[in-house]
């Protein structure tokens, strides 16, 4: 039913936002998935939470915009299409820029965006009429506009800096595209200089020594005081490099002396700036040694590593080698190769004033971070943020709108300006970092820089729901650019940070670990409702979310339970009317369930306002299963069977509770609730139905106490019946006695029905009895089990179980009372045997009590 229902919702325009509406606005923009992507479990989790928020707000009477779209995923698409071209015997460089970009657009139209259909399968209530793509004409205009504004304000500049470099892609990578992995490498110690004027340094990348421009020691290291300020000869190259004093050096690590290669190491780059050292690049964009005037020029970096090490060995410069040496190395998440720190001429955003504004927006309360403890992580990023490298050496993406002239001119061109032309003029070859365009997403998708009705009505957006893992990469950038472009108005009012989805044991999902899950498979096997319910039930703010197939199966069972309860109610004439009967005409049971429902509405509202998805879903689960299905539906059967006005009132209460419960469950389980609610009420759709609100009625505490007593009585009778070997559905003759029973006189038919107690007849004879303590006094239960239990068979079975328990007890006590055993056994073994002994004692006592409660053998009663 799910796909058909979803298409009905879309066709009827339920998800289409109207900027002209006078209803209060509520807006969310979807974190744009990559155009290459498929719905993974993280998407399913995040989208479920957003859908819960938007569906509830729509039912509360808000004009809701949940805006969908995709990111052009510059590096991912670039790598994918290049791989395709290589399989066809060509490359992007053979095609040329224009033909390559055309090829990418064709790929996007043919293969991109499959995730959009998968979002429909999950039930995302997004406004498909406003779907956007980060390379759309409108979004491209927004990118060019803000680049020009930042450039003119002196907040974009071009400079030579150290960056993450991918030799395979021949491009800069952002930090988010670098994965740090522990690998087995080598640590080689080398001697620079000779005699007293020599130092030993260690490195995992021998090849970079060709670019060394200094050796650094700690200024207080007494071993090297005589060398600070002197020059030492760099092996192989013959260059003379200085020994500098820098407090960054850890004098306790290794020899306390480090080689400084400013153009190929982030820490060395900072040392180089502090001491004004030359920054010599010794590799080209493909990771080959270049420009060193040595025999190693032209070698791949890994080939050169071995060759240079052997050359140093021949010179007697190798002091020590550790192999394998375990250390962390950054790898490209796309090409999987080790990245190369490289000095490169790139475009940067000067983030100082932008980051300060982003920090102040949270500190001043303009934007709330949820959960609040996550704000520290936010401040850690914005308060110590480095300038942002925004250029990429790729062809797919927003091309940097800067032109260079024959006389060294640099001109930034806005969207309504003509670029300079003529001999010698050319546009910058680089494209912008994908995060630059996605950083504009909350307002570019609504038509900025034009003042559109959508922008006026739905900006700033109400909530941003996203993972804490992209707090820096995406959230902070949206904050900086939104505040800058929109005159100090932040892009959202609340940032809701969720954790990562993990397996049922809390372990990170990975293909290598074999613990990944495919939500598309779950959607087909268990349905969208079960998947959504499972994910929402685990969504505690800011913490990781464990999931398992067993839990999804359990959620499907929950849906089945709801389905059966609703079907029963409708078959028994449950009605949904404008008003319930007066409370004075209702039973204790009816008043109890209505008061419990009222409390549930308040709890769900409070939890969802605080983004406590797990607690809200858990409350819905326990009310539905434990209170409504297990108790009220069963009690309602008894009241309906009585007929008359009581039956009609019960049908009205049953219908009202179901109507309200289906509304409350709809945001998290939209499909099954839609089908059931339409059949129950005849209404148009739950998508546009009204959200329940509390009645304000004072709860009937007396009714609650009576129902609690009823539930306790029935539960204890059921437990005792099971102990006596009576089958659950088998009636047993019994009586309920005690002074406090007068308080439960109205509930005797229900107690008898639920506990399967038959009325005593003329042959009634008590075989077993027990007492139950209630707040109003003791209740005595008397049962005649003579016709329901094979006493001899039950006694035989219990006697056999008792022998097993006593044998286990004797064995455990024998070991625990043996000094020789106790003197040698490890503590954990002793603890296990002690636990087994205690369990055996419990079993012995329980079985003994049950044997004593059985009727005496027939020969002893004569």
N, C-alpha and C positions, 0 to 999 in steps of 0.2 A: 504493500500500500504506500510505502514511503515516497518513492519517486513521483507517483501520481498526485499525492497530497501536496508535495512541494511545488510542483508545476501549477497546481490550482492557486496556491498562495501567491506565486509570482504573477500569474495571469490576472488575478484580481487586484493587483497593485498594493497588496498589504505592506510590502517592504519599501515602497516608493515614497520618498520624503517630499513634503510640500513646503517650500520656503515661505509661502504666503499664509500658511496656517497660523491661527492665533493661539495654538496650544504651546505649552512650554517646550523649548527644544532640548533634545538629548542627542549627542553625536559622538561617534567613534569612527576613527579611520583604522582600517585593518593594517597590521604590519605587512607590507607588500611582499608576498612570497616571490621567489625567483621564477622567472618565466620558464626555466628549465625544470622546475621542481615538481615533485609529486607529494601528495598529502602524507606526511609522516606523523608519528604519534604525537610529536611536539605541536605540530599544527592543529591536530584534532583536539588536543587539550586546550590550547589557547583559544581556538575558535569557539569551543563549547562555552568557555567562560564569557566571552564577548556576547555570544548569542543569548546566554542566560540574562545578562544585563539589559540588552536591547529589547528582548521579548517582554521582560517585566515592565520596563519603562513604557513600552507601547501600550501595554494593558493598563498602565496607570494614567494614560491620557496624554502622554508626551508625543510630540512630533519627532520621530526617531529617524536619524540618518546614520546608517552603518555603511560606510563607503568602501567598496572593494577595489582591488587593482593588483597589478604585478610590477615587479622591479625588473629592469632590463638585464641585471646581473652581468655586468660588463665582462669580468674575467671568466666566469663560468661559461657563458655563451661563446665567448671568444675561443676558449680552449676546446669546447665541444665541436664548433664548426671547423676549427683548424684540424682537429683529428679526422673529421669527415673528409676534408679536402686531401689530407695526406693519404687516406685510404683510396682516394680517386686518382692518386699520382700527381697531385699539384699542391700548391701552398698559397697562403694569402699574399705573400710577396710576389709570387708569379702572377696572381690575379690583379694585384694593385688595389689601392684603398677603395675606390668607388665600387668596383665589382665585388669586392669582399663584403662591403656593407650591404649591398643588394642581396648577396647570398644569405647573409644573416637575417635580413627581413623576410626572405622567402622561408627560411628555416622556422622563424618565429610563427609565421602564418600557418605552416604545415604541422609543426610539432609542438609549439609552445603553448602553454596555458592549460595543460591537461588538469592541473590542480583546481581550476575553476569549476570543472564538472564534478570533481571530487568534493568540493565545498558544498555543492548542491546536495550531494549524497549524504553529507553529514547533517544537512538541514540549516546551513547558515542563512539567516534572514537578512541578507544584504540587499542594498538598492542597486540592482544590476543596471539600471538606466544610467548610473553615474560611474560605471566601471572605468578606471584609468590605468594608464601604462606610463612608466617614467620616461619613455621616449616619444609620447604623444606630442603633437604640435604645441598644445597649450602648456604642458609641463616643460617642454624645451624652452618656450618663451620665458617661463618663470625662472629657469636656470640661468639663462642669459641675462635677464634683468637683475637678478641678485648678484651675479658675478660682477657685472658692471658697477653696481652700487658699492660693493665691497672694495672693488679696485679703485674707484674714485675716492673712497673714504680712507684709502691707505691701509686697508685691512687685508689686501691680497698682494703678495710680492713674489718675486722669483729669486731663488738663491741656491747655492751649492750646499747641500746638506747630506748627512749619512742617512740612508734609507734601507728598507728591506728590498732586496733585489732578487728577482727570479730570472736566472740565466736562460731557462727554457722559454719563458714567456717574453723575456727581454723587457720587463716592466717592473715598476715599483709595486709592492704589495702593501696593503694596510695591515695593521697588527692583527685584525680579526681573521685575515687570510693566512696567518702563520700559526702552525701547530708545533708546539715544542714536544719533542720525543727524546726519551733516553736511548742512546745508541752506544755501541762499542766502538770507540775510536782509539786514538793513541795520544800519549802525552810525551813529547820529546823535549829533553833539556839540552840546551846548546850553549857553548861558551863563545862570548863576544870579547874581542881584545885578547891581549896576551899578558902573562905574568901578573904582577901586582895590579896592572891596569886592565883587568879582565873581570867580566861578570857572567854568571850563568842564569839564563832565562829559560822558561818552559812555555810550550805552546801546543795546542791541539791542531793548529793549522800552520804547518811549517812554511807553506807556500807564501804566506803573507809577510814573511821576514824580508822579502824583497822591497816592501813598502815601509819598513821601519824608519822612523825619523828621530827616535830617542829611546833611551832606557830610563825608566822611572824607579826611584827608591823612596822610602819614607824619609822625610826630613830629619827624623830623630833616630834613624837607624845608624848606630855607631860603626857598624861594619863598613859602611860606604861613604862616610863623611869625606874621606880623602879623594873620592871620585866625583862628588857632586860638582858640576860646572866644567868637568873635563870632557874631552872628546874621545870616543872609542871607534875603532874601525868596524864597520858592518861587513861580515863575511860575504864572499861572492861578489858583492857590488863594489867593495872598496871605499864606499862612502863613509865619511866621518860624521858620527851622530853624537849628540850631547847626552850626558847623564844629568837628569833633572830630579829635583826633590818635589814630591807631590803626596799630600796627606791621604789621597785615595788608595795608595798602595798598602796592602796588608803585609806587614813585615813578618808575620808569623806563618804565612803561607809560602811553601817552597823555599826558595833562596831569599825571598824578600825583594827581589828585583824583577821587573816586568818589562817586556818589549812593548813599545808604543807604535801602533800602526794606525794613525788617525783616520785614514781613508777606508779602513776595513774592519773597524770595531767601535761599537757605540761608546764604551768607556774610554777607549783611547782617543776617540774624537773629542771628548770633553777635556781630557788632559792636553790634547793638542791645542785646543782653543785657549786654555789657561796659560800655556807656555809659548803660544804663537809659533807652533811648530809647522814645518811644511807638511802638506797633506798630499801624499803621492799615491795615486791610483795605479795598481799594478795588474788590473784585470779589465777586459773589455766587457761589453754588455752580454756576451755569451759565456762568461765565466772562464775565458782563456787568458793566460798571462800575456800582457801586452805593455809595450813602452818601457821595458826595463833594460834594453840593450844587453840582454844576457842570452845564453843558449836556450833558456826556457821559454822565451817568447813564442806564442802560438800553441803552447801546450794547454790542455784542459787542466782546470785547477786541481783535480784529483791525481791526474798523471804527474803534474808538476810537484805535488806534495811528496811523492815517492822519489822523484828525480833529485829534488833539492836536498832531501834528507840524505840521499846517498852521496851527493856532492859534499855535503858537510861532513859526512862520515870519513870520506877520503882525506879531508883536511884535518881530521882529528878533532872536530868541533862537537861531536855528539858525546854528551856526558852520560846520559841515562835515557832509557826508553821504557815506558809503561804501556803494555799492550796485552789484553784489551784494557782500555781506559773508559769507564762508564761516565758519560756526561750528557747534558741536555743540548740538543741542536734544533734550531727552528727549521721547519719544513713548510713548503708551499702546500696549502690544503687542496690546491687544484692539481698541480703537476707532481706533487709528492717529493720533489727534489729538495735538498738542503738549500735554504735561502742564503744569499751572500750579502752581508752588510757592505754597502757600496756608496761612495761619494758621488753624488749626481746632482745636476742642475734641474731643479723642480719648482713647481708652483706651490705656495703655502698660504694658509689663512693665518693671520695674526690673531690668535684666540684670546689674548689677555683681556680686553674689555668685554668680549662676547661671553667668555667663561665667567667673568665676575658677575655679569648680569644674570646668567643662568643660576649661579650660586645664590644670589640675592633673592631671586624669585621664590626659591624654596625657603630660605631663611625668613623672608618677610611674610610667608604664609599665602602668597599668591597661588602657589602650587603645593599640593600635599603629596607626600610620598607614602605609599602604603605597601607593606607594614612600615611604621615610622622608623624602626631600627635600621631599615635599609637606606635611610637618608645619609648615614655616615659614609656608606660606600659611594653614594652620589657625590658628596663633598670631596671625598678622596680624589675623585677624577677631576672635578671642575676647579678645585683649588690648586692643583699642581699639574696643569695641562700644558703639554708642549704644543708648539705651532703645528698645524695640521697640514700634512702633505696631500694635496688634492689632485695632482696630475698623475696620469697613467699612460704608459707607452703602448697604447692599444688603439684600435681603429673603431671598435664598437662602443658607442657611448656618446655623451655630449662633448663635442669638440670645444676646446678652450677658445673663447671668442677674442683672441688677441692676434694682431697682425704685426709683422716685423717689416721694416722698410730697408731700402738699400743703404741708407746712411746710419743704420743702427736705431731707427725710430721704433717705438713700441706703442701700439694703439689698441685700446680695448673698445670693442664695438657692442653697443646695445642692440636690442631686438628691432628697433625702428630706425636704425642707422645703417648707412651704406658703408661697407668695409672699403678701405683704401685699395686702389688698384694701380696697375702700371708696372713697369719693369722693376724687378727686385722685391716687390711686395709679396709676402706669403703668410698664410695662417699657421699658427702653432700646430704642430703635428699631434700633440697629446690630447687625450680625452680626460674628463673629470672622474674622480673617484665616485663610484656608485653611491656611496654614503652622502655625497654632496647633494645629489638630486633627491634621494630618499629623505634627507634632512629637511626638505621643503614640503614633504608629503601632506601635513595637516592643512596647509593653506593653498599649495599649488593645485591640489586635486579639486579645490572649490573655486578655481578660476583666477586666483591671484596671478599677475598684478592687476587684473581688472576687478572692479568693485562689484562683484556679482551678488544676486540675492542669496545664494548659498553661503557665500563668505560672510555676508552680513548676519545671516540667521544662525549659522551653525559653527562659526569660529568665535572664540576658541572651542575646541572639542571638549566634551565633558570628561572623558576618561581615556587614558591610554593603558591598555592591558598588554604587557610584554614580559619577556623573561629577563631575569637579572643579569644574564650572560651578555646581553647587548645594551646594558645600561650606558656604557661609555660610547660604544660604536654608533648607536642610533639615537637613543633617548637624549643624551647630552647635546648632540648635534642639532636635533630638532628644537631643543630649548634655545640654543644659541641663535640659530637662524630665524626661529619664529619670533623671539623677542626683538631681534634686529629688524626684521622685515615689517613686522606688524606694530611698530611704534610702542614697544614695551609690553604688548599683550602676549602672554605665554600661550603656547599651542594647545594646552590642555589644563584642566583644573586639578586633576588627580592622576598620579602615576601609580598604577597597580602592578607590582612586580611579583611574578610567580617563579617557582623553581623549575627544575628540569625533570622530565619524566624518566624514571628508572625502572629496573625490573623489580619483581616482588621482594627481592632480598636487599633492595636499596643500591644495587650496583649499577654503574653507568652502562648504558646500552651501547654495544659495538658489534660490528659484524664479526670481528675476530673472536669475541667472547661468545658468539652464537646466541645472544639473548635479546636481539632486536625483535620488535613486533611490527606487523603490518596492519595498520588500522583499516585499510581497505578490505583485507581478509576478514577482520572482525566485523566490519559493517555488513558484509555479505552473509556471514554465518550467524551473527547474533542480533543484527539490526542496529540502526543508529541510536535508538533510545538507550539500549543497554551500554553501548560504548560511551555515550555522553554521560550517563548516570555514573558509570564507574569513574570516569575522569573527574567529574565534578565532586564526587564523594571523597576524592583524595586531595582536593585542592586547598590545602592550608596555606595562608599567605606567606610568600617568600621562601618556602621550603620545598625540597624535591618531592616528587610524587611517585610512589611505587604503584605498578600495575601488574596484573597477571591475567591470563586467560580465564582462570577459575573465577576471578572477581567479575569479569564481564559476563560469564555464564550465570553467576549469581544475580547480576542485575537483570538479565533476561528473565530469570525466574521471578524476580520482583515484579516485572511488567506483566508476567502471566498471572501472578497473584492479584494484581490490580484489575486485570481483564476479567478474571473469574468473579471477583467480588462485585464488579459493576454489572456483569451479566446476571448474576443472581439477583441483585437489587432490581434490575429492570424486569426480570421475569416475575418478580413478586410485587410489581406495581409501584416501585419507587417513583415518586413524582417530584418535579421541581416547580414550585409555585412562588408567587411574589412574597408571601408572608408565611411564616411558620405558625402553628397553633400557639395559643398563649402558653407560657411556661407552666402555669398552674395545671394545665391539662396534660403535661408531659410526665413520663416516668423518671425515676432517678437515673436510669440508664440513658435516657434521651438527654436529660439535662447534663449529665456527666460528659457525654461525647461532644455536645455543643460547646461546653466550657473548655474542653480539651482542644477542640478545633480553634476556638477563639485564641487560646494561648499559643497554638501552633502558628497562626497568622502573624501574631506579634513577634514570635521568635524568628520566623523566616524573614520578615521585614527587617528586623534588627540585624540579623546576620548578613543579609545581602547588602544592606546599606554600609556595612563594615567590610564588605568583600570577603566574608567568611563563607565561601562556597561549600566547603566540606561540612561545616557544622549545620548549615542550612539544609543541605541534602540529607545529612544523617538524621536530622529532626523529621524531615518528610518521610524518610524510610521507616523509622521506628513508629511514628504515628500510624502510617498506612498499614504496616504489617502487624505490629504488636497491639495497637489499640483498636484500630478500625476493623481489620480483617479477622484477627484472632478472637476479638471479644465482641465488638459492637455488632458485627454482621451476625454472629452466632446468637447473641442475645436478641437481635431484631427478629430472627426467625421465630423465636418463642413468642414474642409480642405480636407478630403478624398472625401467628397460628391461633391466637386468642380471638381474633376477629373484632368487629365493632369499631368504636371510636379509637380505641388504643391502637389497633392495627393501622388505621388511616393516619393517625399522628406519627406512628413509627415510619410509615412509608414516606411521609413528608420530610421527616428528619433524615432518613436514609438518603433520600434524593438530594437534600440540601448539603449534607456533608460531602457526598460524592461530587456534586457540582463544584463546591469550594475546593475540595482536594485536587480535582483535576485541573482547576485554574492554577493552584499553587505549584503543581508538578509540571505544568506545561512548559515553562522556560527551559527545564532541563530534559524533559522527555516529551518533545512536541508532537510526535506522531501518534503514539498510542493514546495519549490524552485527547488529541483532536478527534479521533474516531469515536472514542467512548463518549466524549462530551456532546458531540453532534447527535448521537443516538439517544443519549439520556435527555437532552434538553430541547433538541430540534433547533438549536441556535445556528447562526451562520458559520462562525469559526472562533476558536479560542484565541487565535492570533490577535483578533481585535475585540475580544471580550474584556469585560472589566475585571481589574485585579481586586481580589477580596480585601476587605478592611475589617478591623475589629469592631465588635458591636458595642463595646463599652459596658456590657452587662456584668454585674458582679457575679463571680462564680458561686455556685451552690455548693458550699463546703460539705453540707450534710449529705447531699447526693453523692459527692465524691467519696466520702468515707464509707457510705453503704456499698458503693460499687467496688471499692478496694476490698471490703470485707467479703463480698461475693466472689471476687476474683481469687482471694486467698483460700476461701473454702473450696472452690472448685479445683484449684491447683493442688491443694493438699489431698483431696479425695482422689483425684486422678493419680497422684504419686503413690498413695497407699494401695489403690487398685492394682497398679503396675507391680508393686512389691509383692502383692498376693498372687500374682500370676494371672490376673484377669485381663483379657484382651481389651484394647481400647474401645471398640465398638460394641462390646458385649454388655447388655444391661445386667445390673446386679441389684437385688432387693436391698433397700436400706432406709434408714430413718435419720433425721437431723433433729437433735434435741438440745435444749438449753434455754435458760431464761432470756439470753440476748437474742434468741431467734425471732422474738416479736418484732424487733427492729428490721428484720429481713423478711417479714411475712409476705410482702409483695414479690419477693425475689425467689420464693420457694420453687415455683414452676421452672424458672431459669436455672436454678441450682441443680434440680433434678435432671433437666434436659442436658445440660452441659457435662454433668458428672455421670450421666447414664445410670441414674438411680431409679429403679422401679418402685412403685407403691407397695408397701407390705400387704400380703394377703393373709388368709386364715392359717396357712402353714408356716408363716414367718417365724424364724428362730435365729437369734443373734449368734453368729459364729465368731466374729471378730469385731472389735470396737477400738476407737482411738479418739483423742481429744485435740482440738485445734484452738489456740489462743487468739482471740480477736480483741480489738480495743474496748469493746463493750462487754467482754466476758468470755467464758469457755463455751465451746460448742462440742457436743459429743456426737460422733458419727458411729452408727451401728449398722453392720452389714451382715447379710445372710449369704455367704459364698458357697453354701453347700451344693447348690446346683450349677455353679459356674466354674469351680476349680476342682481338678482331679487331685485331691489332697494327697493321696498315696504317691502319685507320680511327682507332685511338687516337692513332697518331703524327700523322696529318693534323689531328686536332682539337687536340692539344697544340701543334703547330707554329703553328696559327692563333692560339691563345691567347697563345703566346710573342710573335708579331708585334704583337699588341695591347698587351702589357705593355711591349715595347721602344719602341713608338711613344709610349706615355704617358710612359715614362721620358725619352725624348729631348725631348719637349715641355716637361716640367717642368725638366729640366736646362738647356734653352735659355733659359728665363726666369730661372732662378736664377743663370746665368752671364752674364747681360746687365746690365752696369753701369747702363744707362739705366733699365731696368725696376726694378732694385733700389733706385735712388735715389728713385723716385717712389712705389713701391707701399707701401700701409699695412702695418704690422707684421702685422695679422691675415691679410691676403692672402698675405704671404710665408709665414706659418706654415701656411696651408692647402696651398700649393703644395709646401712642404717635406714635409708629411705625405703628399701624393699621390706624391711622388718616392720616399719610403721604402717606401710600399706597393707601388709598381711594381717596386722592386728585389726585394722579398720574392717577388712573383709571378714575376718572371723566374727567380730562383734555384730556386724550388719547381718550376716547369715544366721547367727545364733538368734538374734531378735526376730527374724522372719520365721524361723522354725518354731519359736515359742508362740508366735501369733497364729500359727496354723491350728485348725481344729484338732482335737485329740483323735487318735485312731479309733475306728469304729468299735474294736473289741474292748477298748477301755471306757466306753461311754455306756455300756450296758448296765 
